[in-house]
């Protein structure tokens, strides 16, 4: 059975992106899923000085190892001021120092959501530019606009958007 990890690029306990990625990962039938929480991968603020003093944090190594051990990755990025959240950028910086090919050419479903109408479009654009430089194989993407209107009780309630996500998850599964 294929294995995937799913996580949100957020450390919010009520992360809307974690809600989305959890729902999306549940749509992947006949796949073993582990939903991760970035709060379980706490690392110090990256700096080259700290890296030379202490080496690489164990939690960053653990997340790199998680990616290496699975067949695919689902990620839903929180958008803060049009870019990655600070917590995601920080762990990503550490991970890329451990393994420059951070995403190991694993198929990736790249997602984002936000309360606004653009659904995290800016952070998706940034990730689509940056992630392939770290060996991401983005096979599908999905943006959920107006989270509070389109998501309720653990699922997407807009039929058209839900069907779009189902299709993206199927594309992702077919690439595993």
Buried (B, 14 or more C-beta within 10 A) or exposed (E): EBBBBBBBBBBBEEBBBBBBBBBBBBBBEEBEBEBBEBEEBEBEEBEEEBBEEEEBBEBBBEBBEBBEEBBBBBBBBBBBEEBBBBBBEBBBBBBBBBBEEBBBEBBBBBBBBBEEEBBBBBBBBBBEEEBBEBBBBBBBBBBBBBBEEBBEEEBBEBEEBBEBBBEBBBBBBEBB
